[in-house]
Amino acid sequence: MNVEQHDIGVSQVAAAIAEPARTKILCSLMDGHARTSTELAAIAEVSASTASAHLAKLKELALVRLHVQGRHRYYSLTDKRVAQALEALMVIGQNAAPTFNPRTPDRLQFARTCYDHMAGTLAVLLHDRMIEAGWLLETDEQVYQLSDSGEVLFEGLGIEVKELSTLRRRFACPCLDWSMRRPHLGGSLGAALLQTAIKRKWVTQDLDSRALALTATGRKELSSRFAVELPIQVSTAQSEFTETRRRANASSAP
């Protein structure tokens, strides 16, 4: 790319960011969460059609990318470079990025099933820890592969990593979490991790919803094996809720 092309590229991106509604949209995505066009329209204080036009322009310039999950369509920043550029501009402009406040019920937000794998705060924390520790390696194809140390970790849990890689589905991939709006671990590896957690009674499944409750054993094992700090207050509430229901069911049984 020559100097003139560089100039044109910079001016196009600068013009896109300079539009106030687009600035609000981009800044709202800096926390790493994905949002729908309806949510972004409300944040930018524009109509749904105007927001769609703005998002199309931002997508064209590779500033945002689209995630399609079933009937849902979410937008996020394309990568961390966009966030870094925005952050630098915000330092100059002395602005602050808005934060994302999830509205999902606590017991579903903390841990639940997402098809055949784990989702929610717990799953996102584990995902982030696996990336940070270098156990999961990101590729350009929106899939993950395990490092040598990652293989040791999962095989230590009794998960046959090599067998999973032969299945006719993606081995490991990011799956956008609809309550956290950040990725958790999907694919056959994510499914195997959930089954292991259930089998070892690290989590228990709710009888009438997708909620999962973290047990005391699960807290201890996940904290030590993954070296991750788990939120105490939410998981405690989970346990109390599950225990209350168990007692209620027991007292009403014939």
C-alpha positions as CSV (number, residue, x, y, z in Angstrom):
1,M,0.0,0.0,0.0
2,N,1.5,3.4,-1.0
3,V,1.3,6.7,0.9
4,E,-1.7,7.9,-1.0
5,Q,-3.7,4.7,-0.2
6,H,-2.6,5.1,3.5
7,D,-4.0,8.6,3.5
8,I,-7.3,7.6,2.0
9,G,-7.6,4.7,4.5
10,V,-6.9,7.0,7.4
11,S,-9.3,9.6,6.2
12,Q,-12.1,7.1,5.7
13,V,-11.7,5.6,9.2
14,A,-11.4,9.1,10.7
15,A,-14.6,10.2,9.0
16,A,-16.4,7.1,10.2
17,I,-15.3,7.6,13.8
18,A,-16.0,11.4,13.7
19,E,-19.8,10.8,13.3
20,P,-21.2,11.2,16.9
21,A,-23.6,8.2,16.7
22,R,-20.8,5.9,15.3
23,T,-18.5,7.1,18.1
24,K,-21.0,6.1,20.7
25,I,-21.5,2.7,19.1
26,L,-17.8,2.0,18.9
27,C,-17.1,3.2,22.5
28,S,-19.9,1.1,23.8
29,L,-18.2,-2.0,22.3
30,M,-14.8,-1.3,23.9
31,D,-15.6,-3.4,27.0
32,G,-15.4,-6.5,24.8
33,H,-19.1,-7.3,24.9
34,A,-21.2,-7.7,21.8
35,R,-24.5,-5.9,21.3
36,T,-27.5,-6.1,19.0
37,S,-28.3,-3.3,16.6
38,T,-31.3,-2.5,18.7
39,E,-29.2,-2.0,21.8
40,L,-26.7,0.1,19.8
41,A,-29.4,2.2,18.4
42,A,-30.6,3.0,21.9
43,I,-27.0,3.8,23.0
44,A,-26.4,6.0,19.9
45,E,-29.9,7.6,20.3
46,V,-30.8,7.0,16.7
47,S,-33.5,5.1,14.9
48,A,-33.1,1.4,14.2
49,S,-32.7,2.0,10.5
50,T,-30.0,4.7,11.1
51,A,-28.1,2.4,13.4
52,S,-28.2,-0.3,10.7
53,A,-26.7,2.1,8.2
54,H,-24.0,3.1,10.6
55,L,-23.1,-0.5,11.4
56,A,-23.0,-1.3,7.7
57,K,-20.4,1.5,7.3
58,L,-18.4,0.4,10.3
59,K,-18.4,-3.2,9.1
60,E,-17.3,-2.1,5.6
61,L,-14.3,-0.4,7.1
62,A,-13.5,-3.5,9.3
63,L,-14.1,-1.6,12.5
64,V,-16.8,-3.9,13.7
65,R,-17.8,-7.5,12.9
66,L,-21.0,-9.4,12.9
67,H,-21.8,-12.5,14.9
68,V,-24.8,-14.6,13.9
69,Q,-26.1,-17.0,16.5
70,G,-29.4,-18.6,15.4
71,R,-31.9,-15.8,15.1
72,H,-29.7,-13.3,17.0
73,R,-27.2,-10.9,15.4
74,Y,-24.6,-9.2,17.5
75,Y,-21.9,-6.7,16.7
76,S,-18.4,-6.3,18.4
77,L,-15.2,-4.5,17.6
78,T,-13.2,-6.3,15.0
79,D,-10.2,-6.8,17.2
80,K,-8.2,-5.3,20.0
81,R,-6.4,-2.9,17.7
82,V,-9.7,-1.0,17.1
83,A,-10.1,-0.7,20.9
84,Q,-6.6,0.5,21.3
85,A,-7.0,3.2,18.7
86,L,-10.3,4.3,20.3
87,E,-8.7,4.3,23.8
88,A,-5.9,6.6,22.5
89,L,-8.4,9.0,21.0
90,M,-10.4,8.9,24.3
91,V,-7.3,9.9,26.3
92,I,-6.9,12.9,24.0
93,G,-10.5,13.7,24.2
94,Q,-10.9,13.0,27.9
95,N,-13.9,10.7,27.3
96,A,-15.0,7.6,29.1
97,A,-16.5,4.4,27.6
98,P,-19.9,3.3,28.8
99,T,-20.1,0.0,30.6
100,F,-22.3,-3.0,29.9
101,N,-24.9,-4.0,32.6
102,P,-26.3,-7.5,31.9
103,R,-30.0,-8.0,32.8
104,T,-30.0,-11.8,32.8
105,P,-31.3,-13.4,36.1
106,D,-28.4,-14.1,38.5
107,R,-28.7,-17.9,38.6
108,L,-28.7,-18.1,34.8
109,Q,-26.0,-15.4,34.4
110,F,-23.5,-17.2,36.6
111,A,-23.6,-20.6,35.0
112,R,-25.9,-22.4,32.6
113,T,-25.8,-24.8,29.7
114,C,-25.5,-23.5,26.1
115,Y,-26.6,-26.4,24.0
116,D,-24.0,-29.1,25.1
117,H,-21.4,-26.8,26.7
118,M,-21.1,-24.4,29.6
119,A,-22.0,-20.7,29.5
120,G,-22.4,-17.7,31.8
121,T,-19.9,-15.9,34.0
122,L,-18.2,-19.1,35.1
123,A,-17.6,-20.3,31.6
124,V,-16.3,-16.9,30.4
125,L,-13.9,-16.7,33.4
126,L,-12.6,-20.2,32.5
127,H,-12.3,-19.3,28.8
128,D,-10.4,-16.1,29.6
129,R,-8.1,-18.0,32.0
130,M,-7.3,-20.7,29.3
131,I,-6.4,-18.0,26.8
132,E,-4.3,-16.0,29.3
133,A,-2.4,-19.1,30.4
134,G,-1.7,-20.1,26.9
135,W,-3.6,-23.4,27.1
136,L,-5.9,-22.3,24.3
137,L,-4.3,-20.9,21.2
138,E,-6.3,-18.6,18.9
139,T,-6.2,-19.0,15.1
140,D,-7.3,-16.9,12.2
141,E,-10.2,-19.3,11.5
142,Q,-12.2,-18.5,14.6
143,V,-11.2,-21.8,16.1
144,Y,-8.8,-22.8,18.9
145,Q,-6.2,-25.4,19.3
146,L,-4.6,-26.7,22.5
147,S,-1.0,-26.0,23.3
148,D,1.1,-28.8,24.8
149,S,0.4,-27.6,28.3
150,G,-3.3,-27.3,27.4
151,E,-3.3,-30.9,26.3
152,V,-1.8,-31.9,29.7
153,L,-4.4,-29.9,31.5
154,F,-7.4,-31.5,29.7
155,E,-5.9,-35.0,29.7
156,G,-5.4,-34.6,33.5
157,L,-9.2,-34.1,33.7
158,G,-9.7,-37.5,31.9
159,I,-10.6,-35.9,28.6
160,E,-9.4,-37.8,25.5
161,V,-8.2,-34.8,23.5
162,K,-7.0,-36.7,20.4
163,E,-10.2,-38.6,20.2
164,L,-12.2,-35.3,20.3
165,S,-10.2,-33.9,17.4
166,T,-11.4,-36.7,15.1
167,L,-15.1,-35.9,15.6
168,R,-17.1,-34.4,12.8
169,R,-17.5,-31.0,14.5
170,R,-15.3,-28.2,15.5
171,F,-12.8,-29.2,18.1
172,A,-12.8,-25.9,20.1
173,C,-14.1,-22.5,19.2
174,P,-15.3,-19.2,20.8
175,C,-19.1,-19.1,21.4
176,L,-20.5,-15.7,22.1
177,D,-22.2,-15.6,25.6
178,W,-25.5,-13.9,25.4
179,S,-25.5,-12.7,29.0
180,M,-21.8,-11.7,29.2
181,R,-21.6,-10.8,25.5
182,R,-18.0,-12.2,25.5
183,P,-16.9,-15.7,24.4
184,H,-16.9,-18.9,26.3
185,L,-15.6,-22.2,25.1
186,G,-17.7,-24.2,22.5
187,G,-17.0,-27.1,20.3
188,S,-16.4,-30.7,21.3
189,L,-13.8,-29.6,23.9
190,G,-16.3,-27.3,25.6
191,A,-18.9,-30.1,25.6
192,A,-16.4,-32.5,27.1
193,L,-15.5,-30.0,29.8
194,L,-19.1,-29.7,30.8
195,Q,-19.7,-33.4,30.9
196,T,-16.6,-33.8,33.1
197,A,-17.8,-31.0,35.5
198,I,-21.2,-32.8,35.8
199,K,-19.7,-36.3,36.2
200,R,-17.3,-35.1,38.9
201,K,-20.1,-33.1,40.6
202,W,-18.4,-29.8,40.2
203,V,-21.7,-28.4,38.9
204,T,-25.2,-29.6,39.2
205,Q,-28.0,-29.1,36.7
206,D,-31.2,-27.4,37.5
207,L,-34.3,-29.5,37.0
208,D,-36.4,-27.0,35.2
209,S,-34.0,-24.6,33.5
210,R,-30.6,-24.4,31.9
211,A,-29.0,-23.1,35.2
212,L,-26.0,-24.8,36.6
213,A,-25.0,-24.6,40.3
214,L,-21.3,-24.6,41.3
215,T,-20.7,-27.0,44.2
216,A,-18.2,-26.6,47.0
217,T,-16.1,-29.3,45.4
218,G,-16.4,-27.6,42.0
219,R,-15.2,-24.3,43.5
220,K,-12.2,-26.0,45.0
221,E,-11.3,-28.0,41.9
222,L,-11.8,-25.3,39.3
223,S,-9.9,-22.8,41.4
224,S,-6.9,-25.0,41.9
225,R,-6.8,-26.7,38.5
226,F,-7.4,-23.5,36.4
227,A,-5.9,-21.0,38.9
228,V,-8.9,-18.8,38.5
229,E,-10.6,-16.6,41.1
230,L,-14.3,-17.3,41.2
231,P,-16.9,-14.8,42.5
232,I,-18.0,-15.9,46.0
233,Q,-21.2,-14.0,46.4
234,V,-23.0,-15.2,43.2
235,S,-22.0,-18.8,43.6
236,T,-23.0,-18.8,47.2
237,A,-26.4,-17.5,46.2
238,Q,-26.6,-20.3,43.7
239,S,-25.9,-22.9,46.3
240,E,-28.4,-21.5,48.7
241,F,-31.1,-21.3,46.0
242,T,-30.4,-25.0,45.0
243,E,-30.5,-26.1,48.6
244,T,-33.7,-24.3,49.4
245,R,-35.4,-25.9,46.4
246,R,-34.1,-29.3,47.4
247,R,-35.5,-29.0,50.9
248,A,-38.8,-27.7,49.5
249,N,-39.1,-30.6,47.2
250,A,-38.2,-33.1,50.0
251,S,-40.8,-31.7,52.3
252,S,-43.6,-31.8,49.7
253,A,-42.7,-35.4,48.7
254,P,-45.3,-38.1,49.8
